[in-house]
Amino acid sequence: MLSRIAESLFWIGRYIERADDTARILDVQTQLMLEDPGVVVPTTCRAVLSIMGAQAPAGVELDTTRLVELLAYDLTTPESIASSLQAARESARRARETLSEPLWVSINTTYRAIGAGSFRAMRPERGLRWVRDQAALINGTADATMTRDEGWQFLVLGRNLERADMTARLLASAALSPGHAWTTTLRACGAHEAFLRARRGMEIDREVVEFLLLDRLFPGSVLFALNRAEQCLSNLESQALRTGFESDAQRLLGRARAELEYRSITDLVADLPGAMDHFQRACGDTTQAITRRFFAGSEALAWHGTRE
């Protein structure tokens, strides 16, 4: 497969997942700020921006309206939903000949709602639900219409790397917040109902962290996403390698998984921000290694901003 096509599919997976996760986070956090009088709105807004690797404009008083503007509609903010969907559509255009017609239509139609102003015209809560619905439509269309060839492997690889990275960001942020907002974190990951069924509602640090990091059956957990990403990499390398040598990307991803899987949950909870920052760096290094291995002549795209 041409490296240009492979790279486009990889980033389609990442951008759609990023838009979906950002919509979930904004939906949960804005509801929390509206419903809980004890929440300090500017502080919470800055925490949400930090999760996304974004920074607040200097001298701007942050509130829910400004937060939604920055992370939902603003095309000049690289971390926004609008920017992610625009980038996904551009990647899809570059890989147009390899996409199924229904998948191209679903991505292009979603993007056109951004350009036409339809997304901005919706009430924020309805618009965020629309983004989640469109992400589910795009992912479902890809699942139903793409053959399980190299293109599919790159798309799913990107999707799962992004999911693992985002969940790690959310866990680090929750660990640093007063009172540890575990229910909010579970809802932002779409994991609240699954957690209640699996853990019988014990929303304590150890239980939530263990579920979101290490649950083997929940698709939003870090371990589940890493396992899927590793399988994609293995499938992509299987025909290129004739010995037991693994690529740098496989080694980096396997090491990151092992460091989470075989470290005691007590140690992880005690140093969750540090462990998640280390993991996010490993995800960044893995993306760089994937770019060097498969996307000749390209530079790896990355999250913007700094982690705090």
N, C-alpha and C positions, 0 to 999 in steps of 0.2 A: 504494500500500500504506500502511496506517495506520502512523504512526511507532512506535506501541507494538509492533506486530508485527515491524516491521523491526528495531527495537532488540533484541527478544527473540531473533530468529534470529541476529543478529550475535553476541550474547553466548553463545548455545548453542555456536556454532563456537569461540569463544575458550575457554570453560570446559572443553569436552571435550578440546581440544588441550592445555590447561594440565594437566588431570588426567593425560593420557597422558604428557606430557613430565616431569611431576613423578615419576611412577612409574618412568620410565626412569632418571632421575637417581638416585633413591633406590636402585633395584635395583643399579645399577653401583657407586655409592659405598659402600653397605653391604657388598657383596661385596669391594670393594677393602680396606676397613678390617678385615674378618675374615681375609683371605688374606695381606695384606702386613704383616709385623711391623714394618716401618720407618715405617708411617704413624702420625702423631700424631693420635689419634682426636678429641680436643676441637677441635684446629685445623681438621681436615677437616670436622667437623660444622658449625663456624661458617662455613666457606667455602661449604658447601652451602646453609645458611640465607641467606647473602649473595646467592647466585645467585637465590634465590627472593624476595629483597626482604624477608625475615623477620629477626627479631631473637630471640636466645635470651633466655629469662626470666632476670632478674637473680638471681645467686647459685645458679644451677643448673649442676651438673656435666654437661656434654654427653657422651653416648656414643651408640652406634648405636640402642639401645632408645629413648632420649629423642628422638633425631632422627626416627625413624620415627613415634613418637607425635605429634610436633608437625606433621610434614608429610604424614602419611597419615591419621590418625584424628581429630585434634582439630578439632571443629567451631567452636571459638572462635578458631582460627588461620585467617585469611582465605585464606592461601596453601596450605592443605592440600588433599589429594585429596578428602577428605570434603566440605569446604566448596565446592570447585569443582563436584563432582557434585550437591550440593544446590542450588547456584545454577543449574546447567544445567537441573535438573528444574523449578525455579521459573520460569525463562525459558520452558521448554517449555509449562508450564501456561498462561502468559499468551498464548502463541501457539498454543494447542491446536487451534484451528479451521483453521489453515493447515498443520499437520503431517500427514503420512501416518500411518495407524494403526500400521504396523510401527515407524515411527520413534518415535512417542510411547511405544509399549510398551517398546522397547529402552532409552530414556532412563529411563522410570519404573521399570522392573524393576531397572536398575542402581542407582538411588537407593534403592529399597526395601531392597536389601542393606546399605546404609549404616545406615538407620534401624533395621533389625532386628538389627544387630550381626553379620551374617554376614561382612562384610568384616573386621572386627576379629578375629573368631574364627579366621580363616585364619592359617597361618604367614606371616610377613611376605613371604618370597620368592614364595609362592604367591599371596598377596593382590595383590602388585604386578603379577604376570603377569596376574591376573584383571582388574585395571584396564586394562592395555594391551589385553587381548582385548576387553573391553567397549567401549573407545574405538574399536577397529577395527570392532566390530560396529555401533556407532552411526554412524560415518562411512560404512561400507559400506552400511548401510540407507538413509541419506540419499542417497548416490550412486545407489542403485538405485530409489528410490521417489519422489524429489522431481522435479517438472518444473523445467526450467532457467529459472524466472521470477525476479522480483525477490527473492523469499524465498530462493531458492537462492543468488543472488549475495551477499546479505548474510551467509548462513551461511559460505560459502567465503571471503569477505572476512575475517570474524572469525578463522576457522581459520588463514589464512595470515599475518595480522598477528601473531597469537600465536606461531606457529612461528618467524617471523623474529626476533621479540623474544627468544624463549627461546634460540635458537641464538647470538645475539649475547651474551647473558648467559653462556652456557657458554664461549664463546671468550675473553671478558674474564677470567673466573675462571681458565681454564687458563693464560693468559698471565701471571697473577700468582702462580701456584703454583710451588713449587720444582721444577725439572726439567721444567716444562711437561708436564702429564699429558695428552698428545695422544691416546693410545690410549683412556684413560678417557673423554675428551670425544667421540671418535668413537663409542664404544659407547653413551654417553648419548644421542646423536643418532640412534641406530639406523643409523649410517653406516659401521661398521667394514668389513663385507664389501664394500659398494659401493666404498669407498675403496681397499681392497686390489686389487680388480679394475681400477679406473680408474687407479691410480697405482703399481701393482706394489709396494706395501708400503713405499714410502719415507716413513716417519712422521717427517718433519722439520717444523720450524715452517712454512716457506713452503708446503709441499705440503698440509698439513692445513688451514691457514688458507685457502688458495686454494680448496680443495675445498669446505669448509663455507660459505665466503662466496660464491663465484662460479661454482660448477659449474651449468651450465644444464640438466643432465639429472637431477640427484638432487633429489627433491622436498623433502628436508630442508634444502637449502642456503638461505641468506638470499636470494640472487638469484632462485632459482626461486620462493620464496614471495612475494617482492616483485612479480615479474612476474605471478603469478596474482592478487595483490591489486589491482594496477594494472588488469588486464583486467576484474576485477569492477567496480571503480569506473567504468571507461570504459563498461561495459555499463549500469550504473545511471544514468549521466549522459547517455547517447546520445540518449534520447528527450526529455530535459528541456532540452537545449541546442540551439540552431540556429546558433551561430557557433563560432569556434575557441576561445572562452573556456573555460578549465578551472576546476574547483572548487579551493578551497584544499587539500582533501585530496589531489587529484590532483597538484597542484604540490609539496606537501610530500613525498609518497611518491616522485614522480619525481626530486626533488632528492636524497632519501636514497639512492635506487638509483644515480643517476649519480655521487654522491660515492664510493660503493663501487666501482662498475664501472670508472670511469675514473681512479681513483687507483692508483698503482703498488703492486703487492703488497709490494714492499720497504718502502715507507712505511707500509703497513697493519700489517705485522708489527712494525715498529719502534715503533709507537704503538698497539698493538692495544687495550689497555684504554681509552685516550682515544677512539679511533675508535668502539669499541662503545658507550661511554657516550653519545657524540654521536648515534649511530644510535638508541639506545633512547629518547633524548629526542625524536628525530624521530618515532618510532613513537607516543609519547605525544601529541605535537602533532597527528599525523594522526588519532588516535582522537578528540581534541577537535574537530577540523575535521569529521569524519564525524558526530559527535553534533550539532554545530550545523547541518549541512547536511540531515541526514535524520531526526534524532530530536528534533523540536521539543518544547521544554519540559523536556528531560532534561539531566542533568549526566553527563558522561562518567565511567564507572567506570574504575578504574585499579589498577595493582599497588599493594599496601600496602608500607610499610616504605621504607627508603632504600637506594640503591645505594652500594656501597662500592668 
